[in-house]
Amino acid sequence: MATVEVERRGSVAIVWLNRPEVHNAVDSETARLLHAALVDVRDDERTRVVIVSGRGGRAFSSGADLTDGPGLFAGREDATSGPLQFSGLDTGKPSIAAVEGYCFAGGLELACWCDFRIAGDTAEFGVLNRRWGIPLVDGGTQRLPRIVGLSNALWLIETGVRIDARRARDIGLAQEVVPAGTALDRAVELAERAAEYPRASLLADRASALAALGVPLDECLRQEEERGIPTLSEPELAEGLQRYASGDRPEPPVPAD
């Protein structure tokens, strides 16, 4: 079974990460398939709105599969994107993340790649890769501050704090929180409504809003890679991966209310 699947519901395409046994962690093959799926829905004229979600209900995505670090960091088919192969893409269409369960590290970056996020009330978010010394190189340093503001972004990035869906909504990371298990249903409901609107003005407004953020995103992504990729060869990261492989899972901080 493919580790990335595309399900079409009329004019809405759902891109599924399909590795529930590892919390939808992204290995090199999954990254390649994710990139191909997003290009496919970008080029499909039938698709008017894209939803990204994770199979199994326990995780949207826990991020990069650290057991396949060499494969992920060895090379990329898309030079404009980070190791998980989505950050430089824009489908040119509205996109929604339907988040259930864990949304961590590169999974958080993927959720931030989407235009907005619908979260089940048991969802959790965090830059948990901080524990292993792994940088955000899939757009996280650029998109997260644009979504939640600089101080909230730095709080998440620097502390590795793990937050629940309510706190995510409070800081603007999640736009809606719904009962667990219903995030996809709500995302589809919103996607179908958006798909019904007149097309040209919606896409023009989306493009104008994204263009108004100052420094072009492609330049910011280039700077993120320039600063972040060299840290992948740091000894501390190698030690972090060894600790991860040995089963060490230090608990991140819990935010105070």
VMD Tcl script that draws the C-alpha trace (Angstrom):
set ca {
  {0.00 0.00 0.00}
  {1.29 3.45 -0.93}
  {2.51 5.64 1.90}
  {0.82 8.66 0.28}
  {-2.65 8.44 -1.23}
  {-4.84 10.91 -3.07}
  {-8.59 10.64 -2.55}
  {-10.87 12.75 -4.72}
  {-14.30 13.87 -3.59}
  {-15.62 15.88 -6.49}
  {-13.60 19.08 -6.71}
  {-11.80 18.39 -3.39}
  {-8.61 16.30 -3.25}
  {-7.47 14.77 0.05}
  {-3.77 13.98 0.25}
  {-3.28 11.29 2.88}
  {-0.07 10.41 4.66}
  {-0.46 6.66 5.09}
  {2.08 5.36 7.61}
  {-0.08 5.17 10.74}
  {2.16 2.52 12.29}
  {4.89 5.18 12.68}
  {2.58 8.15 13.33}
  {2.74 9.09 9.65}
  {6.43 9.91 9.87}
  {7.89 10.83 6.49}
  {10.76 8.76 5.11}
  {12.51 9.42 1.80}
  {10.02 7.38 -0.24}
  {7.07 9.10 1.41}
  {8.65 12.49 0.78}
  {8.99 11.63 -2.90}
  {5.38 10.46 -3.09}
  {4.13 13.50 -1.18}
  {5.83 15.80 -3.65}
  {4.34 13.87 -6.58}
  {0.86 13.96 -5.03}
  {0.96 17.71 -4.48}
  {2.16 18.29 -8.05}
  {-0.65 16.03 -9.25}
  {-3.38 17.98 -7.44}
  {-1.77 21.25 -8.53}
  {-2.00 20.23 -12.17}
  {-5.44 18.62 -11.95}
  {-8.00 21.09 -13.26}
  {-10.80 19.20 -11.50}
  {-9.26 19.92 -8.09}
  {-10.27 23.26 -6.62}
  {-9.31 22.73 -2.95}
  {-6.68 20.48 -1.34}
  {-6.87 18.86 2.10}
  {-3.87 17.24 3.76}
  {-4.37 14.70 6.55}
  {-2.93 11.58 8.14}
  {-4.37 8.07 8.26}
  {-5.12 6.26 11.48}
  {-6.47 9.05 13.67}
  {-3.49 9.06 16.05}
  {-1.28 11.44 14.11}
  {-1.39 14.02 11.36}
  {2.37 13.48 11.13}
  {5.17 13.22 13.65}
  {7.60 14.68 11.09}
  {10.65 13.18 9.48}
  {11.31 9.48 10.00}
  {14.64 9.78 11.79}
  {15.47 6.15 11.07}
  {15.82 7.24 7.44}
  {17.84 10.39 8.07}
  {20.52 9.59 5.47}
  {17.88 8.95 2.82}
  {15.98 12.14 3.57}
  {19.03 14.36 3.66}
  {20.95 12.71 0.82}
  {19.19 14.39 -2.07}
  {15.97 15.93 -3.33}
  {14.09 15.79 -6.58}
  {12.81 19.32 -5.98}
  {15.63 21.75 -5.30}
  {13.17 24.41 -4.13}
  {11.93 22.28 -1.22}
  {13.39 20.95 2.00}
  {14.04 17.27 2.77}
  {10.32 16.43 3.09}
  {9.81 17.77 -0.44}
  {6.81 20.08 -0.06}
  {8.02 23.44 1.25}
  {8.75 25.11 -2.09}
  {5.53 23.99 -3.75}
  {2.38 26.06 -4.09}
  {-0.62 24.36 -5.63}
  {-2.14 27.77 -6.33}
  {-5.32 26.50 -4.67}
  {-6.80 26.76 -1.18}
  {-5.35 24.12 1.14}
  {-6.52 22.89 4.53}
  {-4.77 20.70 7.10}
  {-7.14 18.31 8.90}
  {-5.20 17.54 12.07}
  {-5.91 14.66 14.43}
  {-3.44 13.58 17.10}
  {0.26 14.36 16.82}
  {1.40 17.25 14.65}
  {5.07 17.60 15.40}
  {8.32 18.75 13.80}
  {8.13 18.32 10.02}
  {4.47 17.41 10.43}
  {3.90 20.84 11.94}
  {5.76 22.35 9.00}
  {3.44 20.50 6.63}
  {0.37 21.74 8.52}
  {1.78 25.28 8.30}
  {2.28 24.79 4.55}
  {-1.51 24.64 4.30}
  {-3.53 27.86 4.21}
  {-5.22 27.04 7.52}
  {-5.73 24.21 9.99}
  {-8.74 22.40 11.47}
  {-7.83 20.41 14.60}
  {-9.53 17.66 16.52}
  {-9.69 18.53 20.19}
  {-7.10 15.89 21.12}
  {-4.54 17.18 18.60}
  {-1.11 18.23 19.85}
  {1.44 20.50 18.23}
  {5.14 21.15 18.79}
  {8.65 21.59 17.44}
  {9.72 18.34 19.09}
  {12.69 17.97 16.73}
  {14.37 20.52 19.03}
  {15.23 17.58 21.33}
  {17.47 16.00 18.71}
  {19.13 19.14 17.38}
  {17.33 18.92 14.04}
  {16.54 22.28 12.42}
  {13.32 23.35 10.78}
  {14.25 23.15 7.10}
  {10.84 22.46 5.56}
  {9.55 26.01 5.80}
  {8.90 26.12 9.54}
  {11.08 29.10 10.36}
  {9.28 31.14 7.71}
  {5.67 30.02 7.87}
  {5.30 29.60 11.63}
  {6.11 33.26 12.48}
  {3.80 34.41 9.72}
  {0.98 32.37 11.23}
  {1.39 32.86 14.99}
  {3.63 35.93 15.23}
  {7.33 36.09 15.99}
  {7.26 35.65 19.77}
  {4.86 32.71 19.70}
  {6.94 31.11 16.96}
  {10.18 31.57 18.88}
  {8.51 30.20 22.02}
  {7.63 27.03 20.13}
  {10.95 26.82 18.28}
  {13.29 27.56 21.19}
  {11.58 25.58 23.97}
  {10.19 22.61 22.03}
  {7.01 23.03 24.08}
  {4.12 20.69 23.30}
  {0.72 22.40 23.11}
  {-2.84 21.15 22.86}
  {-5.45 22.10 20.30}
  {-7.00 24.78 22.50}
  {-3.68 26.57 22.96}
  {-2.97 26.20 19.26}
  {-6.25 27.95 18.50}
  {-5.48 30.67 21.05}
  {-2.25 31.60 19.23}
  {-3.74 31.28 15.75}
  {-2.08 28.02 14.78}
  {-5.43 26.23 14.53}
  {-8.38 28.15 13.14}
  {-11.05 25.76 14.41}
  {-11.09 23.03 17.06}
  {-13.71 20.32 16.60}
  {-14.49 17.06 18.42}
  {-11.80 14.41 17.95}
  {-12.34 12.36 14.83}
  {-14.26 15.08 12.98}
  {-11.47 17.34 11.70}
  {-11.62 15.82 8.22}
  {-15.41 16.14 8.05}
  {-15.20 19.81 8.94}
  {-12.31 20.37 6.52}
  {-14.31 18.75 3.71}
  {-17.33 20.88 4.59}
  {-15.26 24.06 4.35}
  {-13.44 22.86 1.23}
  {-16.66 22.10 -0.58}
  {-18.02 25.54 0.28}
  {-14.82 27.22 -0.96}
  {-14.92 25.12 -4.14}
  {-18.39 26.51 -4.94}
  {-17.29 30.16 -4.90}
  {-16.42 32.00 -8.11}
  {-12.89 30.93 -8.90}
  {-10.98 33.88 -10.27}
  {-11.57 36.32 -7.41}
  {-10.87 33.70 -4.72}
  {-7.52 32.77 -6.27}
  {-6.63 36.43 -6.83}
  {-7.36 37.29 -3.20}
  {-5.37 34.28 -1.98}
  {-2.38 35.24 -4.12}
  {-2.54 38.89 -3.04}
  {-2.70 37.95 0.65}
  {0.32 35.67 0.33}
  {2.26 38.27 -1.66}
  {1.70 40.90 1.02}
  {3.95 39.23 3.57}
  {7.10 41.16 2.70}
  {10.22 39.29 1.63}
  {9.30 36.67 -0.98}
  {8.88 33.22 0.54}
  {11.27 31.59 -1.94}
  {14.07 33.89 -0.77}
  {13.25 33.16 2.88}
  {13.28 29.42 2.19}
  {16.69 29.79 0.54}
  {18.01 31.54 3.65}
  {16.45 28.90 5.91}
  {18.24 26.16 3.98}
  {21.50 28.11 3.89}
  {21.50 28.39 7.68}
  {19.83 25.13 8.65}
  {21.25 22.44 6.37}
  {24.87 22.82 7.61}
  {23.71 22.04 11.15}
  {22.80 18.52 10.01}
  {26.49 17.62 10.21}
  {26.91 18.84 13.78}
  {28.09 16.22 16.32}
  {25.22 17.13 18.65}
  {22.73 16.10 16.00}
  {24.47 12.74 15.54}
  {24.32 12.24 19.30}
  {20.65 13.19 19.28}
  {19.90 10.60 16.61}
  {21.74 7.97 18.63}
  {19.62 8.84 21.66}
  {16.48 8.66 19.54}
  {17.47 5.24 18.17}
  {18.10 3.99 21.71}
  {14.56 4.91 22.70}
  {15.31 8.08 24.65}
  {12.27 10.36 24.56}
  {12.74 13.33 26.91}
  {9.44 15.01 27.67}
  {9.07 18.54 26.29}
  {7.90 21.35 28.55}
  {4.19 21.73 29.26}
  {3.00 25.32 28.85}
  {1.63 27.18 31.82}
  {-1.89 28.53 31.37}
}
mol new
graphics top color blue
foreach p $ca { graphics top sphere $p radius 0.5 }
foreach p [lrange $ca 0 end-1] q [lrange $ca 1 end] { graphics top cylinder $p $q radius 0.2 }
display resetview
